[in-house]
């Protein structure tokens, strides 16, 4: 039998990127429980030991996937934002970007919000949260400075906003809402967040 190093050469170009791509595909199709470094090595065509140079264990792989998700979501929010807009259309565009990401990346979003992470990844995770959740907080604080919404703790207002968005995302992930239906209610969601439910 040929040695593993011959049948599955270690060199794979950007092996880390290839492993993450394969891992995300497995996450999407089979769930987090099906992820393993050994299986990823087999699928990527490298030795079983090769992934260990990039991820010391499964949790390190999961953290890297979560960071990938934060980066992708941050870029989606940045691309959707227009600081010159009044709050309602600005927040509506951001909410739509968030829900579109959530609809297409439900398993990844759940991984991003998981509480278990390697201690060494804490700083990077905090930076990911700041670029995404913190993005909404800065928009809300900006609206407060403009006098568009009430003076209150922006972190708390962001929590309320995030709870509404993530609730819709959760309904979509669970099959209670179709993605198109969730995106279609974004205008109403933001309107009710800003104006409440009482008749005017």
C-alpha positions, 0 to 999 in steps of 0.5 A: 500500500502506498503511504498516505503522503503519496496518495494524499499529498500535504501541499494543497495551495491554500489549504486553510481556505479549502478546509473552511469551504468544505467545512461550511458545506458540511455545516450547511448540508449536515449540521455542526455535529457532522463536522470533523477534521478527519472527515474534512481531510478526506474530503479535501484530499490531504493527510489526516494530520494536515488540518492540524497545522491550521486548526488544533481541534474542532472548536478552533475550526468552528471559531474560524467558521464563525469569524468567516460569517462575521466578516461576510455579514459585516460586508453585507451590512456595510454594503447596504448602509447609507448614512445620509438616509433618515433612520427608517429607510436606513434601518430597513436596508440594514434589516433586509441585508441581515435577514438575507444573510440569515436566510442564506446562512442559517447554520452559520449564523447559529454558529456565530452566536454560539457561546462556546469559543476557544479562549484564544479567539475571544478578541477576534469574536468580540471584533466580529460582534462589534462589526455586526451587532455594533454596527446597528448600535452605532446607527442607533446612536447616530439617529439619537444624535439627529433627534430621530429616536428617543434618548435611551441606552443605545445598547439596549435599543440595539438588543430590542432591534436585534431580538426582532430581527433574529426572531424573524430569522429564526422563524425563517430557519425553522420553516415557519416563514419563507425567505421571500416572505421574511424579506417582504415584511422588513418594511413593516417590521422596521415601521413597527419598531420605530412607531409602535403598535398603538393607533395614531 
